[in-house]
Each structure stands twice: as structure tokens, then as C-alpha cells.
Amino acid sequence: SCGFTAGQVWQTCVTPNDKTVDGTTVCSNNITINEADPEALMAYRNDSGASPNSPRVKAFNTAGNGSWGNQIVLQDSGSPLVNFVIKHSTISNKWVLVTLGEDSFLDAYSCLLNCNNNNSWTYSNNIGKVGMGIENNSLFDVEFETASGDAMVVYAVDNSSSARDIGYKVLPAASSNFTGISESYIDDATNSSDIQYGPMRIDRDPVNTSEELIVVAEDRTNTHINAWVWNGSAWGNQQTISNWAYLNISGYHADEGIPLAVKYASDGSKALVVGSNITSVYAAPLWTYPPVAGAAVYSWDGASWSDVSDVYFDDGGYSQPINQITLKADPTSDDIQGVFTVSQGLFLGPALWSGSSWSTSYPITQNLYNSEPVDFEWENYG
């Protein structure tokens, strides 16, 4: 440390002593010491002593054993908040936080510097509106393009047009406000009627020259799961991942969680898209023993889709669909680890993608409470 403190104002001054000038001291303009960019941020709702409409943010510092800083309160969104997604730019110190309120509107907050200070955040009101019930609070997602630093927001748009099935907005890297940015749409080309989309997830190609993204989303009208590829300027290459995502009858609900996931391998060689698939559950042949829980899998290599063998778990004869999927990439290889929750919390099963095939393990826990959330992470050395 050089003894500088955030908020101090300094000047850099030089007095030449090379006998070629008159020795006049020359000083820089004032330099204000800013706080270091947070190494991690968390955003949350806190009903204690303040409005549930305003996001709370805390920064994490990894020095020593690590510690969380003071809570800051961002601008009131106008509605109690039910979900948050926060992401960091790939090329700068920029953070983007998008929230969903009980009024079904999305609001955005962005910060370019000094993000431990609530005055550093720019607020954008009502950047989009979701069309499904807010109990499905995974109705939007956010990701940055790797090469450009542009931020993509995708959401299950509230729109009855047959050509406007998923809404999206792109926040340029140089901008901190969504004002004036028009709403654009993804059209599900497999249907000519209005489609209501539910949970969705987005991921980016990690190659530093790429602007590619993939979004996967659940068509709640037809119980399909579809994916699209963003090439830096438009969405295309639609691929149906699953034609039968869940059974909407008593005892067979996969619609309580997020029955889909997308993840690029760390080297960007491939992306895996996985979706719950009832056809997998009763595959080869129908209703034979042992019944299994299954998910359909496709891979994208930057040019085309490939149908990859489904991933299966023996669920002990319950024949329940998978309703929660989490994928994470090994930072040292092209492996991708998946964790799958079978409907109504029957069990939690891991599966490892080796770059070419799946290997599954016996469920690591059983009798979870309903669709209990699950997450995990790789260590940096794999």
C-alpha cells in the first residue's frame, strides 16, 4: 500500500533538474483516489428497516481471509423485488444488475467505477416486462459478450405477437443506461402462433475474440426447450433440444425449477445445451424397468449443432423428470460437470461430460425438499 485513501485528492508534481529548463515545478491536474473495483458483488432484497423495492449490494474483498463490505442501497424500483441477476464485464470494471419485481417489470442498474458507492450506479426503469407469472422468477438472464463487452438481457417478454416470443436488449459497452435502447425479439420459427416462454439461461463463448452467446429457453405453450445462437448482431441457428420438457399432470411436474442449462467449455471448443426430456425418461422401450430420469443434450461447435447422447439416472423406479440442471466448466480442460435434480426433490445426481461422453454417478443425496436449489463450483486448478 502507498498510503492512499479513497476520496483523497492528490497532484503529481515534478521539478526538473537537468539544467536545460528553468527548474519550474510542473504539477498535474487533481487526481481523486477511487476505491478499487470490487472483486465480487452480491445483490439481494432485505425487508428489514427499508423498502423491499430497493436492491442491496455488498462488495467482497479477497485480502486476507476475505470480507464483505458495507451494504449500499440502490434506487427504488417501484415494486417488491423477487429475483436478481448480476454480471461483470469481460473487458472493463463494469457491472450490470437486472432485477424482476412483483409488477413483472425488469429494472437495470449499471456501474462503471467505484461500485461500493450507491451514487456510482445508473438506474434504468422498466427496461422490459415478462409475460409469465413471477413465481417463475428465472424468466430472464444477463451475459456480456466476451470480445466487445456489450451486455445482453433476454427475457420471457409480455407480448402476444406470434413473432415476438423472447425479448432482448443490448447495452453497449460504452453505455450505462438503457434509455433509448429499443426492445428486440427472438421468433420461435417452429411455431406460427404466440408462444409463452418460461425459464431461460444464457452463456458466452469464452474465447477473447468472440461475441457469440447461446440462450436456451423453455416453451411453456408446447413443453419444448429451444436454443439460439447470437453471432454478435443477430440470433439464429435455432435448435430444438427437447420436444417434451415436462408432464403437466399430477405427480409429474418438472416445471418447479429450471429444467435446462447451457455452458461453454473453458477453451470455447464446444457448448453443451441440456434440457429435461420425458422421452428420455421412458426411452427404449416405453415403461420398461428400470425407469430412468433423463435429459436431452446437444452440442454447438461454432458452426453447427450435434445431437449428443442423452444423460440418464436410475431414479429407483419413480420415473420422474429432471426439473433442475446446473452446468459448470472445468477451467483446465474441456470437461463440463453437471448436477441434476429429479422432480419434487427425489434425488440429486452428478454427471461429468468428458468432452465426448457422459459418466454418471449414483445420486449423492436423496429426498431433497421439493425443488431445493443446488449449486457448485470448480476450483481454479480443476
N, C-alpha and C positions, 0 to 999 in steps of 0.2 A: 504494500500500500504506500502511496505517496502523500497521504495525509489530506487528500481532497475529500470534501463532504458535499453531498447533493444539495443544490441550491446556492452554493457559493459562486461568486463571480470573480474571475481571475483575468489577468493580462499576461502575455508573454512579451518581455522586453529584451532588447539586445543593444549593447553599446559597443560599436566597432572599435578595434584597437590594432588596425593593420596599417596605420599611417597613410592610408590613401583617401580617407574621409575625415571629416572634422570631429569625429567622436561623439556626434549627437546620438542620444538614446532614441531608439525607434521601438514603439510598442504596438502590439496587435489590437484589434478590436476586443471588446469584452467577451470573455468566454464563460458561459454558465455551465457549471458541473451538473450533469444529469445523472440520475440513478442508472445503474446497469440494467440492461434488458433482462427481465425475469427469465430464469432458466426453465420454469414451468409455471403455469397458471391453472387454478381451478375456479369454476364458476358454479354458483348454487343459489337456491332460494332459502331464505331464512325468515320465518314468520315472527321471530322473537323481537318485539320492540320496534318493528318497522313494517312497511308495506310489503306484501308478498309479490308486488308488481315489479320490484327492482332487483336486478341481478346483483349478487355479492361476488366479489372476486378477491382471491388471495394469491400472492406470488410465493414461489418456493425457491429458496437459495440452497445450493448443494454444499456450501462451505461447511467444513467440519462434519458433523453428523446430519446436517441438513435441518432447515427450519422453515416454517410458514410465517410470512409477514403479516402485517395488519390487514384487516378486512377493509375494502373500499366498497362503496355503494354506488352503482351506476344509475342512470336516469330511469325514471318510472316509465314502464312500458304501457300502462293503461289497463292491464289485466293481470290477474294472478298467473304466475309462470308455472308451466308443467314440464318443460324439457329444455335442455341446453346442449349445444354443440360448439366447442371452441377449438380452433386450429391455428397453427403458426405458419407463417410464410416460409417458403423454401429458399428465398433469396434475400430476405431482409428481416428486420425486427418486428414486422407487422403481425398483429393478432387480429383474428375475426371471431366474434362470438355471435351466434344466432340463437334466439330464444323463441319458444312457442308458448302463447298464452291461452287461457281458457276461452278467449274470444275467437280462437282459431287463427289469429294473425301471427305472422313471424315478424320479429324486430331484430335489428342488427346493431352491433357495437364494434367499432374497429379502433385500433390503437397502433401508432407508428413508433412511438418513443415514450419513455417514462411511464410505462403502463402500470406502475404501482400507484399512480395518481389518477383519481377519478376524472380530473379535468383534462386528461390526455385522451379520453375516449370520445369518439364521434358517434352520435346516435342517429340511426335511420329508422323511422317509424313505419310500421305496416308495409314491409317490403314484399309480402305475399300472404295468401290465405290458403289454408289447407281445407280439403273438402270432406275428409273422413272425420269421425268423432275423435276428440282429443284424447280419449282413453288409449288410442293408438298413437302414443307420443313419439314414435320413431318415424314420423311422416315426413322427415326432411333430413338432409345431411349436407355437409360442407367439406370441400377439399381445395387445396391450392394446386395449380399446375406447377410441375417441377421447374421447367425452364423459365417461364415468364413471371411467376409469382402472382398471376391472376387467380382470384378466388371464385369458385363455382358453388352456388347454392341451388340444390334441387329439392323439390317438394311435391307432395300429392295435392295438386292445385284444385281449388274450388272453382270448377269451370265445367259447364255442360256441353261444350263443343266436342264433337267427335274427333277433332284433330288436335285437341289440347288436353292430353292425358296426364302429362307431368310438366310442371312449370319449372323454369330455371332462370337465374340471373347471374351475370358475371361481373364481379367487382375488379376493375383493372388494378394492377399492382401500384400505380401511382395515385390511386384514389382511396379516400377513406369514407366515402359516403355513397349510398345507393340512390340518392336523389337524381332523377332524370334517367336512370337506367331502366329500360323497358323490360317487361316480362316476356320471355320467350317460352316455347313449348316443344316437348317431345310428343310425337304422334305414334301410338301403337299401330303399326302398319298391318297387324294381323286382324284388326277389328275395325269395321266402318262405323260402329256406334260409339256412344260415350262410354268410357271406361273409368271406373273409380279405382285409383291406386292406393295401396296401403304402405306398409313398411318399405324402406329403401335404404341402401348403403352405397357409398361411392369410395373409390380408391384411385390413387395416382400412380403412373409409371415412374419409378424412382430414378431412371436414367436422367442425368442432368441436362440433356439436350431435348428432352421430350416434353410435350404439352398434353400427352394422352391421359385420359381418365376413363374409367368404366363405372357405370351406375347399374345396379341391379334392383328391381322393384317388384312388388307383388301386386298383381292384377286381382283385386278383390271381387270384381264382377264375374270373372270366369275361373277363378282359382288357379291362375297361371303365374309363373315367375319369369320375367323377361330381363334382358340386359342390353345395353347400348354402349358404344364406344365414342368418346369425344376425341376429335383429331386436332383440337386447337381452335377450330372455328365452327364446327357443327357436330351434332350427334348422328350416328349412323351404325351400320353393321348390327342391326337388331338380331338377337338370338333368343329363342325360347329355351329356357333352362328346364322348366318343369311344366307339364300340362295339367297337373293335379296336385296342387300345393297342400291342400288340406281337405278334410271331410267336415262339412258344416252340419254335422248331426251330433246328437247327444253321445258323449263318450269318445268322440274322435276329433277333438279340437286342436289344431296346430296354430290357431290364429291369436293366441295369447302372447306370443313372444315375437321374435324376429327370425322367421324361418328361412333366412337367406344370408349370404355373405359374399364379399369379393375381396381378393388380396393378390397383389403382385408379388412375385418372388423378389428377393432383395437385389438381385442382379438385373431385374427387369426383363428376363428372358421369357417369362410367361406370367399370365394372370389366371387364377382359378376363380370361377364363379360357381357357387354351390346353393342349391335350393331344395327344400323339403319336397318329397315326391311320393305320393301314395302309391303310384305304380311300382316304385321300388319296394314298398312295404309288402305288397302281395305278388312280387315277381316270381315267376318260374317255379311252378305254376301257381295260379290263384288259390289262396287259402291253404297252402301246404304247410307242413310243420318242418322246422320251426319258423314261426312268423318272425319277421325282422323289421327293424326301423331303418329307413333308408333315405338317401338324398341323391339327387341327380347332380352331375358335375360336368362343366365344360371348361376348356382352357382356351385362352387367346394368346397368340404368339406375335402380335403386332400386325398381322396381315389377315388371319382367318381364324375361325372357331373350330375346335375339335371336341367331339363327344368323348368324354373320359368315363371310364368305368365308375358306376355308382359306388357310394360308400354305404356299408351296411353294418348294423349292430343286431345281435340276437338280444331281443328285449324280454326274453323269458316267456314269450307266448302272448304278450298283450297286444301286439300288432298296432302300436300307437305311432303316429307320425312324429317326425322331428319338428320341434317348434322353436328352437333357439340354436343358432350357429355362430361361432366365433372363429375367425381365422387370423393367424399371425405368422409373419415370415421370419425364418431363421436369418439373422443378419450376416452369417458367414457362409451360407450355401443357398441352393435353390429350393430347399425344403420349406414346407408350409405346415404348421401344426394347426389342427382343428379340434375344437371341443363342441360336442353336440348334446343338447338336452332333449330327451324324448318327452312328448306331450304330457302335460299335467305333472311334470317333475318326477317321472318314474325313475330315471337314472341319468347320469352324466357320463358320456363316453368320449374318450380321446381317439383321434386318428391322425396319423402322420403321412403327409404327401412327400414322397422322396424325390420328386421331380418327374416321376414317371408312373408311380402307382401308390395305392393307399395301403397302410398297415394299421389295423385297428387293435385296440386293447380291450380287455374286459372292463366293463363300467367301473369307474373309480369311486363312485358313490351312488347310492340308490335312495329312493323315497325323498327327493327334494320337495320343498314346499311349492306346489303348483309350478309356475314357470319362473322359478327363482333365477335372478340374474347371475351370470357366470362370466369371469374374465380371467386373463392370464397374460404373461409377457415373457419373451426370451431375455436372457442375459446377453450382454453385448458380444461375448465370445461364443455364443451359440450353445 
